[in-house]
Amino acid sequence: MSEVARRIIIKRPIQAAGHHGGAWKIAFADFMTAMFAFFLVMWLLGNSSSQQLAGIAEHFKMPLKVAINGGPKSSMSASVIPGGGSDPIQLTGEEKKSDGDKEDMSRLNELKQRLNDMIESNPVLRQFRHQLLLDITPEGLRIQIVDSNNRSMFDRSSAVVLAHMRIILQEIGPVLNEQSNKITLSGHTDATLYPKGDKAYSNWELSADRANASRRELVAGGMRDDKVLRVMGVAASMHLDRDDPLAAINRRISIVVLNHRAQADIEAANAALPVNVSSAAVVGLSMSDAPAATASQPVTALSLETTVNKLD
């Protein structure tokens, strides 16, 4: 036998791949089910109205702990309906507007459009268009007549109405009679102060005088004098241009055609309070019945009450 090393060959049998089982099929089926559910949810959301979407969003606002326990308990609900549910007589959030409020708002919008049409069709008023601001506020229709840098509505530091302001007010006055709503007038000034400040005639008096002068011009133009509910001066306390208290636009007259709700609130707030009997009895006392008052012994509510008891 030769000395050449022999080559050793090892033969291993080739085995066929083993069976992997059906686990992948289950995973794939789960994936397809999830995708089907996802696209079904997308399709449903795409075909839902905004009200339905809001309801769905409200449902998911429920805290997880409450949802796990079966939702809010009926004993915790403010509803009068057993078992929960919304109370049909309870209003939450924004107050629901009645039909009367809607009709009132509709009439004010019509009046606004009427004034806009009048301004555009009147050559005299049209040249002051940029100084006539009309908008709807929570109180009603607001008509603001503002100063500009080149044209004021009153003489400087006075309540003398200039000719063009007089024309504007007398043209607007008759149109305000078309609605039964009452109006308020308020005068506004800029932040420029008088030499003596508020110690003498000031922006408070000036703004009130200008508002009252505007009222007279409205009445002179044909507006009924019983249309006015309130005239006031607010000086420089309410700026249109808050960044520049000295801006000309801050000098203005504001006329508000009140909606019926705002009118009722003002009338109720300023209504006379009923006089109670005890107060009337004290007021009705003659000076001889009341206790004498001296510098060292002023008349007090207690002493007056004692006198009333003695009279009884």
C-alpha positions as CSV (number, residue, x, y, z in Angstrom):
1,M,0.0,0.0,0.0
2,S,1.4,3.4,-1.0
3,E,2.3,6.1,1.3
4,V,-0.1,8.6,-0.4
5,A,-2.7,9.7,2.0
6,R,-6.1,8.4,1.3
7,R,-9.0,10.8,0.6
8,I,-11.9,10.3,3.1
9,I,-15.3,10.9,1.6
10,I,-18.3,11.2,3.9
11,K,-21.7,10.8,2.4
12,R,-24.7,12.4,4.1
13,P,-28.3,11.7,3.0
14,I,-30.2,14.7,1.8
15,Q,-33.4,15.0,3.8
16,A,-36.6,16.8,2.4
17,A,-37.7,20.0,4.1
18,G,-39.9,19.4,7.1
19,H,-43.6,20.6,7.2
20,H,-43.9,24.1,8.8
21,G,-47.5,23.8,9.9
22,G,-50.5,26.3,9.5
23,A,-49.4,29.1,11.9
24,W,-48.7,31.5,9.0
25,K,-52.2,31.0,7.6
26,I,-53.8,32.0,11.0
27,A,-51.6,35.2,11.1
28,F,-52.5,36.1,7.5
29,A,-56.2,35.6,8.2
30,D,-56.0,37.9,11.3
31,F,-54.2,40.5,9.2
32,M,-56.9,40.4,6.4
33,T,-59.7,40.6,9.0
34,A,-58.1,43.6,10.6
35,M,-57.7,45.3,7.2
36,F,-61.3,44.5,6.3
37,A,-62.5,46.0,9.6
38,F,-60.3,49.1,9.1
39,F,-61.6,49.8,5.6
40,L,-65.1,49.2,6.8
41,V,-64.7,51.8,9.6
42,M,-63.3,54.3,7.0
43,W,-66.2,53.7,4.7
44,L,-68.7,54.2,7.5
45,L,-67.0,57.4,8.7
46,G,-66.9,58.7,5.1
47,N,-70.7,58.2,4.8
48,S,-71.6,59.7,8.2
49,S,-73.2,63.1,8.8
50,S,-71.5,65.7,10.9
51,Q,-74.1,65.1,13.7
52,Q,-73.3,61.4,13.7
53,L,-69.6,62.1,13.8
54,A,-70.1,64.5,16.7
55,G,-72.0,61.7,18.5
56,I,-69.2,59.2,17.9
57,A,-66.6,61.6,19.2
58,E,-68.7,62.3,22.3
59,H,-68.9,58.5,23.0
60,F,-65.1,58.2,23.1
61,K,-64.8,61.1,25.5
62,M,-66.0,58.8,28.3
63,P,-63.2,58.0,30.7
64,L,-61.8,54.5,30.4
65,K,-62.5,53.7,34.1
66,V,-66.2,54.7,33.7
67,A,-66.5,52.7,30.5
68,I,-65.1,49.5,32.1
69,N,-67.6,49.8,35.0
70,G,-70.4,49.9,32.5
71,G,-70.8,53.6,31.9
72,P,-72.2,56.4,34.1
73,K,-74.7,55.3,36.7
74,S,-78.3,56.5,36.4
75,S,-78.2,57.8,40.0
76,M,-75.5,60.2,39.0
77,S,-77.5,61.7,36.2
78,A,-79.4,65.0,36.5
79,S,-82.1,63.7,34.2
80,V,-85.6,63.2,35.6
81,I,-86.0,60.2,33.3
82,P,-85.3,56.9,35.1
83,G,-82.3,55.0,33.7
84,G,-80.6,58.1,32.4
85,G,-81.0,60.0,29.1
86,S,-81.1,63.7,28.4
87,D,-83.6,65.9,30.1
88,P,-85.8,67.4,27.4
89,I,-86.6,70.5,29.5
90,Q,-83.0,71.2,30.6
91,L,-80.9,73.6,28.4
92,T,-77.2,73.4,28.7
93,G,-74.5,75.3,26.8
94,E,-75.7,78.0,24.4
95,E,-79.2,79.2,25.1
96,K,-81.6,78.1,22.5
97,K,-83.0,81.0,20.5
98,S,-86.8,81.3,20.4
99,D,-88.8,82.0,17.3
100,G,-89.2,85.6,18.6
101,D,-85.4,86.0,18.8
102,K,-85.0,84.8,15.2
103,E,-87.7,87.1,13.9
104,D,-86.1,90.0,15.8
105,M,-82.7,89.2,14.3
106,S,-84.2,89.0,10.9
107,R,-85.8,92.4,11.2
108,L,-82.5,93.9,12.4
109,N,-80.7,92.4,9.4
110,E,-83.4,93.9,7.1
111,L,-82.8,97.3,8.7
112,K,-79.1,97.0,8.2
113,Q,-79.6,96.2,4.6
114,R,-82.1,99.1,4.3
115,L,-79.5,101.5,5.7
116,N,-76.7,100.1,3.4
117,D,-78.9,100.6,0.4
118,M,-79.8,104.1,1.5
119,I,-76.1,105.0,1.9
120,E,-75.2,103.6,-1.5
121,S,-78.1,105.3,-3.3
122,N,-77.7,108.7,-1.6
123,P,-74.8,110.7,-3.1
124,V,-74.4,112.8,0.0
125,L,-74.2,109.8,2.3
126,R,-72.0,107.8,0.0
127,Q,-69.1,110.2,0.4
128,F,-69.1,109.4,4.1
129,R,-69.4,105.6,3.6
130,H,-66.0,104.8,5.2
131,Q,-67.1,106.7,8.3
132,L,-70.4,104.8,8.7
133,L,-69.8,101.4,10.3
134,L,-72.8,99.0,10.6
135,D,-72.6,95.6,12.4
136,I,-74.7,93.2,14.4
137,T,-73.8,92.8,18.1
138,P,-75.4,90.8,20.9
139,E,-77.4,93.9,21.8
140,G,-78.7,94.6,18.3
141,L,-77.8,96.6,15.2
142,R,-74.9,99.0,15.9
143,I,-74.5,102.1,13.7
144,Q,-71.2,103.9,14.4
145,I,-70.4,107.3,13.0
146,V,-66.6,107.8,13.4
147,D,-64.2,110.7,12.8
148,S,-61.5,110.5,10.2
149,N,-58.2,112.4,10.1
150,N,-59.5,114.8,7.5
151,R,-63.1,115.1,8.7
152,S,-64.6,115.4,12.2
153,M,-68.2,115.2,13.1
154,F,-68.1,117.9,15.8
155,D,-66.2,121.1,16.4
156,R,-62.9,120.4,18.3
157,S,-63.5,119.8,22.0
158,S,-67.1,120.8,21.8
159,A,-70.6,119.3,21.1
160,V,-71.4,121.5,18.2
161,V,-72.6,119.3,15.4
162,L,-71.0,120.0,12.0
163,A,-73.2,120.3,8.9
164,H,-72.3,117.0,7.4
165,M,-72.9,115.2,10.7
166,R,-76.3,116.8,10.9
167,I,-77.1,115.5,7.4
168,I,-76.1,112.0,8.3
169,L,-78.2,111.9,11.5
170,Q,-81.3,113.5,9.9
171,E,-81.2,111.0,7.1
172,I,-80.8,108.0,9.4
173,G,-83.5,109.2,11.9
174,P,-86.7,108.4,9.8
175,V,-85.4,105.0,8.9
176,L,-85.1,104.0,12.6
177,N,-88.9,104.5,12.8
178,E,-89.4,101.5,10.6
179,Q,-88.8,99.1,13.5
180,S,-90.4,99.2,16.9
181,N,-87.1,98.5,18.6
182,K,-85.8,101.3,20.9
183,I,-82.3,102.7,20.6
184,T,-79.4,103.8,22.8
185,L,-76.8,106.5,22.0
186,S,-73.3,106.6,23.4
187,G,-70.6,109.2,22.8
188,H,-66.9,108.3,22.6
189,T,-63.8,110.4,22.6
190,D,-60.1,109.7,22.1
191,A,-57.6,109.8,25.0
192,T,-56.7,113.5,24.6
193,L,-57.3,115.2,28.0
194,Y,-58.4,118.7,28.8
195,P,-55.8,120.9,30.6
196,K,-57.5,120.3,34.0
197,G,-58.1,116.6,33.4
198,D,-61.3,115.2,35.0
199,K,-61.4,118.0,37.7
200,A,-63.5,120.3,35.4
201,Y,-65.3,119.8,32.1
202,S,-63.8,116.6,30.8
203,N,-64.2,113.9,28.2
204,W,-67.0,112.5,30.2
205,E,-69.1,115.6,29.9
206,L,-68.0,116.1,26.3
207,S,-69.0,112.5,25.2
208,A,-72.4,112.8,27.0
209,D,-73.1,116.2,25.4
210,R,-72.2,114.9,21.9
211,A,-74.5,111.9,22.4
212,N,-77.4,114.1,23.4
213,A,-76.7,116.5,20.5
214,S,-76.9,113.6,18.2
215,R,-80.2,112.6,19.7
216,R,-81.6,116.0,19.0
217,E,-80.5,115.8,15.3
218,L,-82.1,112.4,14.9
219,V,-85.4,113.7,16.3
220,A,-85.1,116.8,14.1
221,G,-84.8,114.5,11.1
222,G,-88.1,112.7,11.9
223,M,-87.3,110.0,14.5
224,R,-89.8,109.7,17.2
225,D,-88.5,111.0,20.5
226,D,-89.9,108.0,22.4
227,K,-87.5,105.7,20.4
228,V,-84.6,106.6,22.7
229,L,-84.1,104.4,25.8
230,R,-80.7,105.6,27.0
231,V,-78.2,108.4,26.2
232,M,-74.7,108.1,27.8
233,G,-71.2,109.3,27.5
234,V,-68.3,106.9,28.0
235,A,-65.4,109.2,27.3
236,A,-62.3,107.3,26.3
237,S,-63.1,104.0,28.1
238,M,-63.9,102.0,24.9
239,H,-61.5,102.4,22.0
240,L,-62.0,101.0,18.6
241,D,-58.3,101.3,17.9
242,R,-56.8,99.9,21.1
243,D,-53.2,100.3,19.8
244,D,-53.6,104.0,19.3
245,P,-55.8,105.7,22.0
246,L,-55.4,109.0,20.1
247,A,-56.7,107.7,16.8
248,A,-59.5,109.6,15.1
249,I,-61.6,106.5,14.8
250,N,-62.0,106.4,18.5
251,R,-64.0,109.7,18.4
252,R,-67.4,108.4,17.4
253,I,-71.2,108.3,18.1
254,S,-72.6,104.8,18.5
255,I,-76.3,104.2,17.9
256,V,-77.6,100.7,18.9
257,V,-81.0,99.5,17.7
258,L,-81.7,97.1,20.5
259,N,-83.1,93.7,20.0
260,H,-86.0,93.0,22.3
261,R,-84.0,90.8,24.7
262,A,-81.4,93.6,25.3
263,Q,-84.2,96.2,25.6
264,A,-86.0,94.1,28.2
265,D,-82.8,93.6,30.2
266,I,-82.1,97.4,30.3
267,E,-85.6,98.2,31.2
268,A,-85.6,95.6,34.0
269,A,-82.3,96.7,35.3
270,N,-83.5,100.3,35.6
271,A,-87.0,99.6,36.8
272,A,-88.1,101.2,40.1
273,L,-87.9,98.9,43.1
274,P,-91.1,98.5,45.1
275,V,-91.1,100.4,48.4
276,N,-91.5,98.3,51.5
277,V,-93.8,99.2,54.3
278,S,-91.1,99.9,56.9
279,S,-89.2,102.3,54.6
280,A,-92.5,104.1,53.8
281,A,-93.3,104.5,57.5
282,V,-89.9,106.0,58.2
283,V,-90.2,108.4,55.2
284,G,-93.7,109.4,56.3
285,L,-92.6,110.5,59.8
286,S,-92.8,114.2,60.5
287,M,-89.9,116.1,61.8
288,S,-91.6,116.5,65.2
289,D,-92.0,112.7,65.5
290,A,-88.4,111.9,64.6
291,P,-85.8,112.1,67.3
292,A,-83.8,115.3,67.4
293,A,-80.4,115.1,65.8
294,T,-77.4,116.9,67.1
295,A,-73.8,116.9,66.1
296,S,-73.0,114.5,68.9
297,Q,-76.2,112.4,68.4
298,P,-77.1,111.9,64.7
299,V,-80.3,110.2,63.6
300,T,-79.7,106.5,63.0
301,A,-81.7,103.7,61.5
302,L,-82.1,102.3,65.0
303,S,-83.5,105.5,66.5
304,L,-85.9,105.9,63.6
305,E,-87.1,102.3,64.1
306,T,-87.6,102.9,67.8
307,T,-89.8,105.9,66.9
308,V,-91.8,103.9,64.5
309,N,-92.5,101.3,67.2
310,K,-93.6,104.0,69.6
311,L,-96.0,105.3,67.0
312,D,-97.5,101.9,66.5
